[in-house]
Amino acid sequence: MGFAYDRARNGSDFVILDAQTLEETARITLPGRVPHGFHGNWFEGA
């Protein structure tokens, strides 16, 4: 899974691939652009 940037609409998609075939199994269009190098943060008790 990862993010794919669509330059034409200046937005990102969250993409899930099958690990054995690398075929796309799901794509979720996000309302905005996710910057390259984006990482999640974990906060205790959040």
PDB file of N, CA, C and O in Angstrom:
ATOM      1  N   MET A   1       0.833  -1.163   0.000  1.00  0.00           N
ATOM      2  CA  MET A   1       0.000   0.000   0.000  1.00  0.00           C
ATOM      3  C   MET A   1       0.883   1.232   0.000  1.00  0.00           C
ATOM      4  O   MET A   1       2.025   1.210   0.460  1.00  0.00           O
ATOM      5  N   GLY A   2       0.332   2.284  -0.519  1.00  0.00           N
ATOM      6  CA  GLY A   2       1.092   3.525  -0.578  1.00  0.00           C
ATOM      7  C   GLY A   2       0.261   4.628  -1.195  1.00  0.00           C
ATOM      8  O   GLY A   2      -0.922   4.453  -1.486  1.00  0.00           O
ATOM      9  N   PHE A   3       0.897   5.757  -1.387  1.00  0.00           N
ATOM     10  CA  PHE A   3       0.230   6.919  -1.963  1.00  0.00           C
ATOM     11  C   PHE A   3       0.708   7.120  -3.391  1.00  0.00           C
ATOM     12  O   PHE A   3       1.890   6.947  -3.690  1.00  0.00           O
ATOM     13  N   ALA A   4      -0.212   7.486  -4.267  1.00  0.00           N
ATOM     14  CA  ALA A   4       0.127   7.804  -5.656  1.00  0.00           C
ATOM     15  C   ALA A   4      -0.308   9.238  -5.916  1.00  0.00           C
ATOM     16  O   ALA A   4      -1.439   9.621  -5.618  1.00  0.00           O
ATOM     17  N   TYR A   5       0.605  10.027  -6.478  1.00  0.00           N
ATOM     18  CA  TYR A   5       0.320  11.429  -6.768  1.00  0.00           C
ATOM     19  C   TYR A   5      -0.173  11.569  -8.203  1.00  0.00           C
ATOM     20  O   TYR A   5       0.438  11.032  -9.126  1.00  0.00           O
ATOM     21  N   ASP A   6      -1.273  12.287  -8.391  1.00  0.00           N
ATOM     22  CA  ASP A   6      -1.831  12.569  -9.713  1.00  0.00           C
ATOM     23  C   ASP A   6      -1.586  14.041 -10.012  1.00  0.00           C
ATOM     24  O   ASP A   6      -2.287  14.915  -9.500  1.00  0.00           O
ATOM     25  N   ARG A   7      -0.598  14.303 -10.833  1.00  0.00           N
ATOM     26  CA  ARG A   7      -0.201  15.681 -11.123  1.00  0.00           C
ATOM     27  C   ARG A   7      -1.316  16.458 -11.829  1.00  0.00           C
ATOM     28  O   ARG A   7      -1.464  17.660 -11.608  1.00  0.00           O
ATOM     29  N   ALA A   8      -2.092  15.791 -12.667  1.00  0.00           N
ATOM     30  CA  ALA A   8      -3.150  16.459 -13.430  1.00  0.00           C
ATOM     31  C   ALA A   8      -4.188  17.114 -12.525  1.00  0.00           C
ATOM     32  O   ALA A   8      -4.697  18.187 -12.851  1.00  0.00           O
ATOM     33  N   ARG A   9      -4.509  16.491 -11.400  1.00  0.00           N
ATOM     34  CA  ARG A   9      -5.501  17.076 -10.480  1.00  0.00           C
ATOM     35  C   ARG A   9      -4.875  17.589  -9.190  1.00  0.00           C
ATOM     36  O   ARG A   9      -5.575  18.061  -8.293  1.00  0.00           O
ATOM     37  N   ASN A  10      -3.541  17.492  -9.105  1.00  0.00           N
ATOM     38  CA  ASN A  10      -2.800  17.915  -7.913  1.00  0.00           C
ATOM     39  C   ASN A  10      -3.378  17.274  -6.652  1.00  0.00           C
ATOM     40  O   ASN A  10      -3.600  17.941  -5.642  1.00  0.00           O
ATOM     41  N   GLY A  11      -3.613  15.973  -6.736  1.00  0.00           N
ATOM     42  CA  GLY A  11      -4.163  15.237  -5.606  1.00  0.00           C
ATOM     43  C   GLY A  11      -3.526  13.867  -5.499  1.00  0.00           C
ATOM     44  O   GLY A  11      -2.778  13.450  -6.384  1.00  0.00           O
ATOM     45  N   SER A  12      -3.821  13.171  -4.421  1.00  0.00           N
ATOM     46  CA  SER A  12      -3.236  11.858  -4.166  1.00  0.00           C
ATOM     47  C   SER A  12      -4.316  10.799  -4.013  1.00  0.00           C
ATOM     48  O   SER A  12      -5.469  11.097  -3.702  1.00  0.00           O
ATOM     49  N   ASP A  13      -3.913   9.562  -4.239  1.00  0.00           N
ATOM     50  CA  ASP A  13      -4.750   8.394  -4.017  1.00  0.00           C
ATOM     51  C   ASP A  13      -4.019   7.465  -3.056  1.00  0.00           C
ATOM     52  O   ASP A  13      -2.790   7.394  -3.062  1.00  0.00           O
ATOM     53  N   PHE A  14      -4.781   6.757  -2.234  1.00  0.00           N
ATOM     54  CA  PHE A  14      -4.242   5.692  -1.400  1.00  0.00           C
ATOM     55  C   PHE A  14      -4.456   4.407  -2.182  1.00  0.00           C
ATOM     56  O   PHE A  14      -5.595   4.061  -2.497  1.00  0.00           O
ATOM     57  N   VAL A  15      -3.383   3.695  -2.501  1.00  0.00           N
ATOM     58  CA  VAL A  15      -3.457   2.528  -3.381  1.00  0.00           C
ATOM     59  C   VAL A  15      -3.022   1.279  -2.623  1.00  0.00           C
ATOM     60  O   VAL A  15      -2.024   1.296  -1.902  1.00  0.00           O
ATOM     61  N   ILE A  16      -3.783   0.190  -2.793  1.00  0.00           N
ATOM     62  CA  ILE A  16      -3.448  -1.101  -2.194  1.00  0.00           C
ATOM     63  C   ILE A  16      -3.181  -2.087  -3.326  1.00  0.00           C
ATOM     64  O   ILE A  16      -3.994  -2.247  -4.236  1.00  0.00           O
ATOM     65  N   LEU A  17      -2.011  -2.751  -3.250  1.00  0.00           N
ATOM     66  CA  LEU A  17      -1.616  -3.711  -4.273  1.00  0.00           C
ATOM     67  C   LEU A  17      -1.570  -5.119  -3.697  1.00  0.00           C
ATOM     68  O   LEU A  17      -1.285  -5.305  -2.514  1.00  0.00           O
ATOM     69  N   ASP A  18      -1.852  -6.110  -4.541  1.00  0.00           N
ATOM     70  CA  ASP A  18      -1.702  -7.506  -4.158  1.00  0.00           C
ATOM     71  C   ASP A  18      -0.197  -7.791  -4.072  1.00  0.00           C
ATOM     72  O   ASP A  18       0.533  -7.508  -5.022  1.00  0.00           O
ATOM     73  N   ALA A  19       0.265  -8.331  -2.981  1.00  0.00           N
ATOM     74  CA  ALA A  19       1.701  -8.542  -2.757  1.00  0.00           C
ATOM     75  C   ALA A  19       2.319  -9.562  -3.713  1.00  0.00           C
ATOM     76  O   ALA A  19       3.510  -9.476  -4.010  1.00  0.00           O
ATOM     77  N   GLN A  20       1.541 -10.513  -4.195  1.00  0.00           N
ATOM     78  CA  GLN A  20       2.094 -11.538  -5.081  1.00  0.00           C
ATOM     79  C   GLN A  20       2.127 -11.105  -6.541  1.00  0.00           C
ATOM     80  O   GLN A  20       3.059 -11.448  -7.269  1.00  0.00           O
ATOM     81  N   THR A  21       1.120 -10.355  -6.973  1.00  0.00           N
ATOM     82  CA  THR A  21       1.018 -10.006  -8.391  1.00  0.00           C
ATOM     83  C   THR A  21       1.291  -8.526  -8.664  1.00  0.00           C
ATOM     84  O   THR A  21       1.507  -8.133  -9.810  1.00  0.00           O
ATOM     85  N   LEU A  22       1.280  -7.717  -7.621  1.00  0.00           N
ATOM     86  CA  LEU A  22       1.400  -6.261  -7.716  1.00  0.00           C
ATOM     87  C   LEU A  22       0.249  -5.626  -8.499  1.00  0.00           C
ATOM     88  O   LEU A  22       0.363  -4.500  -8.984  1.00  0.00           O
ATOM     89  N   GLU A  23      -0.861  -6.363  -8.617  1.00  0.00           N
ATOM     90  CA  GLU A  23      -2.050  -5.803  -9.246  1.00  0.00           C
ATOM     91  C   GLU A  23      -2.771  -4.924  -8.233  1.00  0.00           C
ATOM     92  O   GLU A  23      -2.804  -5.225  -7.040  1.00  0.00           O
ATOM     93  N   GLU A  24      -3.337  -3.852  -8.719  1.00  0.00           N
ATOM     94  CA  GLU A  24      -4.083  -2.937  -7.852  1.00  0.00           C
ATOM     95  C   GLU A  24      -5.373  -3.605  -7.399  1.00  0.00           C
ATOM     96  O   GLU A  24      -6.154  -4.090  -8.218  1.00  0.00           O
ATOM     97  N   THR A  25      -5.593  -3.625  -6.071  1.00  0.00           N
ATOM     98  CA  THR A  25      -6.816  -4.220  -5.541  1.00  0.00           C
ATOM     99  C   THR A  25      -7.790  -3.166  -5.039  1.00  0.00           C
ATOM    100  O   THR A  25      -8.995  -3.409  -4.966  1.00  0.00           O
ATOM    101  N   ALA A  26      -7.267  -1.996  -4.694  1.00  0.00           N
ATOM    102  CA  ALA A  26      -8.143  -0.912  -4.234  1.00  0.00           C
ATOM    103  C   ALA A  26      -7.452   0.432  -4.434  1.00  0.00           C
ATOM    104  O   ALA A  26      -6.226   0.534  -4.382  1.00  0.00           O
ATOM    105  N   ARG A  27      -8.266   1.460  -4.664  1.00  0.00           N
ATOM    106  CA  ARG A  27      -7.753   2.824  -4.803  1.00  0.00           C
ATOM    107  C   ARG A  27      -8.779   3.771  -4.182  1.00  0.00           C
ATOM    108  O   ARG A  27      -9.961   3.743  -4.524  1.00  0.00           O
ATOM    109  N   ILE A  28      -8.304   4.597  -3.273  1.00  0.00           N
ATOM    110  CA  ILE A  28      -9.164   5.576  -2.619  1.00  0.00           C
ATOM    111  C   ILE A  28      -8.656   6.964  -2.985  1.00  0.00           C
ATOM    112  O   ILE A  28      -7.515   7.312  -2.682  1.00  0.00           O
ATOM    113  N   THR A  29      -9.500   7.754  -3.636  1.00  0.00           N
ATOM    114  CA  THR A  29      -9.129   9.114  -4.007  1.00  0.00           C
ATOM    115  C   THR A  29      -9.236  10.002  -2.779  1.00  0.00           C
ATOM    116  O   THR A  29     -10.281  10.063  -2.131  1.00  0.00           O
ATOM    117  N   LEU A  30      -8.155  10.685  -2.467  1.00  0.00           N
ATOM    118  CA  LEU A  30      -8.113  11.559  -1.296  1.00  0.00           C
ATOM    119  C   LEU A  30      -8.470  12.990  -1.708  1.00  0.00           C
ATOM    120  O   LEU A  30      -8.269  13.364  -2.863  1.00  0.00           O
ATOM    121  N   PRO A  31      -8.992  13.786  -0.789  1.00  0.00           N
ATOM    122  CA  PRO A  31      -9.439  15.138  -1.143  1.00  0.00           C
ATOM    123  C   PRO A  31      -8.304  16.126  -1.417  1.00  0.00           C
ATOM    124  O   PRO A  31      -8.564  17.244  -1.863  1.00  0.00           O
ATOM    125  N   GLY A  32      -7.070  15.743  -1.162  1.00  0.00           N
ATOM    126  CA  GLY A  32      -5.947  16.647  -1.383  1.00  0.00           C
ATOM    127  C   GLY A  32      -4.678  15.886  -1.680  1.00  0.00           C
ATOM    128  O   GLY A  32      -4.695  14.669  -1.863  1.00  0.00           O
ATOM    129  N   ARG A  33      -3.574  16.616  -1.727  1.00  0.00           N
ATOM    130  CA  ARG A  33      -2.267  16.036  -2.028  1.00  0.00           C
ATOM    131  C   ARG A  33      -1.586  15.597  -0.740  1.00  0.00           C
ATOM    132  O   ARG A  33      -1.582  16.334   0.246  1.00  0.00           O
ATOM    133  N   VAL A  34      -1.008  14.393  -0.748  1.00  0.00           N
ATOM    134  CA  VAL A  34      -0.198  13.910   0.368  1.00  0.00           C
ATOM    135  C   VAL A  34       1.263  14.174  -0.013  1.00  0.00           C
ATOM    136  O   VAL A  34       1.723  13.664  -1.035  1.00  0.00           O
ATOM    137  N   PRO A  35       1.996  14.949   0.771  1.00  0.00           N
ATOM    138  CA  PRO A  35       3.382  15.275   0.419  1.00  0.00           C
ATOM    139  C   PRO A  35       4.280  14.038   0.377  1.00  0.00           C
ATOM    140  O   PRO A  35       4.080  13.095   1.143  1.00  0.00           O
ATOM    141  N   HIS A  36       5.270  14.046  -0.522  1.00  0.00           N
ATOM    142  CA  HIS A  36       6.245  12.957  -0.573  1.00  0.00           C
ATOM    143  C   HIS A  36       6.975  12.890   0.760  1.00  0.00           C
ATOM    144  O   HIS A  36       7.304  13.920   1.349  1.00  0.00           O
ATOM    145  N   GLY A  37       7.228  11.674   1.234  1.00  0.00           N
ATOM    146  CA  GLY A  37       7.906  11.497   2.514  1.00  0.00           C
ATOM    147  C   GLY A  37       6.968  11.572   3.704  1.00  0.00           C
ATOM    148  O   GLY A  37       7.421  11.585   4.848  1.00  0.00           O
ATOM    149  N   PHE A  38       5.664  11.622   3.451  1.00  0.00           N
ATOM    150  CA  PHE A  38       4.685  11.691   4.547  1.00  0.00           C
ATOM    151  C   PHE A  38       4.779  10.436   5.399  1.00  0.00           C
ATOM    152  O   PHE A  38       4.834   9.326   4.870  1.00  0.00           O
ATOM    153  N   HIS A  39       4.797  10.605   6.702  1.00  0.00           N
ATOM    154  CA  HIS A  39       4.827   9.483   7.646  1.00  0.00           C
ATOM    155  C   HIS A  39       3.750   9.687   8.701  1.00  0.00           C
ATOM    156  O   HIS A  39       3.372  10.817   9.011  1.00  0.00           O
ATOM    157  N   GLY A  40       3.270   8.595   9.240  1.00  0.00           N
ATOM    158  CA  GLY A  40       2.295   8.673  10.314  1.00  0.00           C
ATOM    159  C   GLY A  40       2.974   8.970  11.647  1.00  0.00           C
ATOM    160  O   GLY A  40       4.170   8.732  11.814  1.00  0.00           O
ATOM    161  N   ASN A  41       2.221   9.477  12.562  1.00  0.00           N
ATOM    162  CA  ASN A  41       2.706   9.751  13.910  1.00  0.00           C
ATOM    163  C   ASN A  41       1.821   9.028  14.896  1.00  0.00           C
ATOM    164  O   ASN A  41       0.609   8.935  14.700  1.00  0.00           O
ATOM    165  N   TRP A  42       2.416   8.514  15.955  1.00  0.00           N
ATOM    166  CA  TRP A  42       1.673   7.812  16.988  1.00  0.00           C
ATOM    167  C   TRP A  42       1.759   8.620  18.272  1.00  0.00           C
ATOM    168  O   TRP A  42       2.835   9.056  18.680  1.00  0.00           O
ATOM    169  N   PHE A  43       0.613   8.809  18.895  1.00  0.00           N
ATOM    170  CA  PHE A  43       0.553   9.548  20.153  1.00  0.00           C
ATOM    171  C   PHE A  43      -0.116   8.664  21.192  1.00  0.00           C
ATOM    172  O   PHE A  43      -1.216   8.154  20.978  1.00  0.00           O
ATOM    173  N   GLU A  44       0.556   8.489  22.309  1.00  0.00           N
ATOM    174  CA  GLU A  44       0.005   7.671  23.378  1.00  0.00           C
ATOM    175  C   GLU A  44      -1.275   8.301  23.901  1.00  0.00           C
ATOM    176  O   GLU A  44      -1.320   9.497  24.187  1.00  0.00           O
ATOM    177  N   GLY A  45      -2.315   7.485  24.024  1.00  0.00           N
ATOM    178  CA  GLY A  45      -3.576   7.955  24.584  1.00  0.00           C
ATOM    179  C   GLY A  45      -4.438   8.728  23.595  1.00  0.00           C
ATOM    180  O   GLY A  45      -5.465   9.285  23.982  1.00  0.00           O
ATOM    181  N   ALA A  46      -4.047   8.772  22.358  1.00  0.00           N
ATOM    182  CA  ALA A  46      -4.834   9.539  21.374  1.00  0.00           C
ATOM    183  C   ALA A  46      -5.893   8.659  20.753  1.00  0.00           C
ATOM    184  O   ALA A  46      -6.657   9.118  19.903  1.00  0.00           O
TER     185      ALA A  46
END
